[in-house]
Amino acid sequence: MNKDWMKGYHTANEHAGYHVLTDCGILLVSGMDRVDFLQRQTTNDVRLLNRGTVLPTVLTSPTARIIEVFLFFEGDLLSDNPAEGREKTLLISLPERHQETTRFLKRRIFIMDRVDVDDLSEQYALVNLFGPGSGSVLEGLGVLPLDKPGRISAAGFNGDVILIMRMHGMLYRGWGVVIPASRLSSFQVGLEALGVSRIRREGYRIIQVEQGLPSAEHELTEDFTPLEIGLHEAISDRKGCYTGKEVIARQLTYDKVTHRLVGLRLEGMLPRGTMLYADGKPAGEITSSVESPRFGHIALAVVKRPHYDEGSTLEFYESGKNEAQIRKSATVISLPF
């Protein structure tokens, strides 16, 4: 393993680390009809959003498959003049999807909708700061950390407005910082002066798996529904229609969520897509697999009921289900590891 990679990983577990999500999208939805527009597109009740809160929500297909996952917050937080942001909502999208998502949302605007969708991704960066010392790091930068998940506040940094979020645990851990792209380098210098190491992509993914957090590339995809991946906080059962609602309502009402994202302890490294079996029958598939310095070979998998209970033993074959291959086992673990 790369020495720099290991340093960032261990610093994050012992003190604090940061990861720059340079490919995350920052979208601006503005106009008088923006709340109604967003309400009919996504799974959560957008009317619950107020100044100082972050709301997770999912954009789903007609069959309730995941298209996009957002964090919403009020746009006036990024403005020196709050009155200018009263008809604006900001969305943090999944990595590498902002261009496609912007086009998708624009196609959903009706001719009478007073709504605009703009992609601000090149103007801002998202920094994920986490670890036991994260709160003291923020204080060292002159920023008061928030005490509850789902909260957001504005702060000053080098003459610009930045946003500090206490992140929702189902997508991120720790704090998120939305910062103008022009200030990113100086912000990183400030973090590293306080003993915070940058976590490279490889280390960040291992930490995500250890924490049981789904990724845009592997779990937050159209292969699964939000409930199968555990995004319950992003779904309201008390709102009106949106694409995919019928399927999600049936899953909730009739206990139709028959798959669940779980952790696995493995005997060795396995690729994404490896099929899992119970008593010789298909029981699920591996979605992410890493070698953790702390836990060894571990994975995330979407597994069928009843085999997703902690302690269940599943089987896999290194080259597909072939009795001539060596059969190995994996143990289901509750998340996080």
Salt bridges, closest charged atoms under 4 A:
ASP33 OD2 - ARG114 NE 3.11
ASP45 OD1 - ARG47 NE 2.90
GLU74 OE1 - ARG34 NH2 3.45
ASP76 OD2 - ARG51 NE 2.78
ASP113 OD2 - ARG40 NH2 2.34
ASP119 OD2 - HIS98 ND1 2.76
ASP160 OD2 - ARG183 NE 2.54
GLU210 OE1 - ARG294 NH2 3.06
GLU217 OE2 - ARG201 NH2 2.83
GLU219 OE1 - ARG205 NH2 3.22
ASP223 OD2 - ARG272 NH2 3.94
GLU233 OE1 - HIS168 ND1 3.05
GLU246 OE1 - ARG250 NH1 3.74
ASP255 OD2 - ARG305 NH1 3.14
GLU315 OE2 - ARG327 NH1 3.80
GLU318 OE2 - LYS328 NZ 2.81
GLU323 OE2 - LYS321 NZ 3.66
